[in-house]
Amino acid sequence: MSNSNLQQLHVLCLQMHQEGKTPTVGILRSKAPFKVSVTEAIEAIKRFNAHKPQLDVTGKEAQSAQSTSLNTHRPDSLQARVETLEKEVAELKQALLKLMDAQ
């Protein structure tokens, strides 16, 4: 495998990681702009996992923990959101019924 191909595959792995996706052989092969064998994809993923960026993962975990703690401390806002969503669902049901009756 050429070094430039390996670098391109590594960049694809980084992009998937930033999107919150775990790089897999199938996804890597399908997204690559060139033909990639299974062994090449496996090698690229192994190298990516060996040098996986940790900052993105810890940042997302911190955001998730922070949003979870905020949600547990705001039951009133959750109740208001549920009520709003229930109203929207009722409106959507009414609109759907009107559309079905018009046909």
Buried (B, 14 or more C-beta within 10 A) or exposed (E): EEEEBBEBBBEBBBEBBEEEEEBEBEBBBEBBEEEBEEEBBEBBBEBBEEEEEEEEEEEEEEEEEEEEEEEEEEEEEEEEEEEEEEEEEEEEEEEEEEEEEEE
